[in-house]
Amino acid sequence: MLTYDEKRKIQDILSDGLGINRNINLAYYLDSIQNTNLRIDDIESQLARVLSNQKILDKKLDFIINLLQSK
């Protein structure tokens, strides 16, 4: 969890730097950001798995095509 000073600094940055209301529920937004990051990590993992499987399928298909062409 963030300390009071850290929260205050974040609120200063949000209000002064970005023009966002400093009275927002910071814990809610930080939790939402964390949940979004976890979902993105999960999607990236799934995408990597799909790409890996696609490469494996491409290699197998190339092997089958080469076998058929050689006969």
C-alpha positions in Angstrom: 0.0 0.0 0.0 1.1 3.6 -0.6 2.1 5.8 2.3 0.2 9.1 2.9 3.0 11.1 1.3 3.1 8.9 -1.8 -0.7 9.3 -2.2 -0.4 13.0 -1.8 2.3 13.2 -4.4 0.2 11.2 -6.8 -2.8 13.4 -6.2 -0.6 16.5 -6.9 0.6 15.0 -10.1 -2.9 14.1 -11.2 -4.4 17.4 -10.3 -1.6 19.8 -11.3 0.0 17.8 -14.1 -3.0 16.2 -15.7 -5.9 18.3 -14.5 -7.7 15.4 -12.9 -9.9 16.0 -9.8 -7.7 15.3 -6.7 -10.6 14.0 -4.7 -11.0 10.8 -6.8 -11.0 7.5 -5.0 -7.3 6.7 -5.7 -7.4 3.1 -4.2 -10.3 2.2 -6.6 -8.4 3.4 -9.7 -5.1 1.9 -8.6 -6.9 -1.4 -8.1 -8.6 -1.2 -11.5 -5.3 -0.4 -13.1 -3.7 -3.5 -11.4 -6.6 -5.7 -12.5 -6.3 -4.4 -16.1 -2.5 -5.1 -16.0 -3.2 -8.6 -14.9 -5.7 -9.2 -17.7 -3.3 -7.8 -20.2 -0.6 -10.1 -19.0 -3.0 -13.0 -19.3 -4.0 -12.0 -22.9 -0.3 -11.6 -23.8 0.4 -15.1 -22.5 -2.5 -16.6 -24.5 -1.3 -14.8 -27.6 2.2 -16.1 -27.2 0.8 -19.6 -26.8 -1.3 -19.2 -30.0 1.7 -17.9 -31.9 3.8 -20.8 -30.7 1.1 -23.3 -31.7 0.8 -21.7 -35.1 4.5 -22.0 -35.7 4.3 -25.7 -34.8 1.4 -26.3 -37.1 3.2 -24.5 -39.9 6.2 -26.7 -39.5 4.1 -29.9 -39.5 2.1 -28.7 -42.6 5.4 -27.9 -44.4 6.6 -31.4 -43.5 3.4 -33.0 -44.9 3.6 -30.9 -48.1 7.2 -32.0 -48.6 6.2 -35.6 -48.1 3.4 -35.3 -50.7 5.6 -33.5 -53.2 8.4 -36.1 -52.9 6.0 -39.0 -53.9 
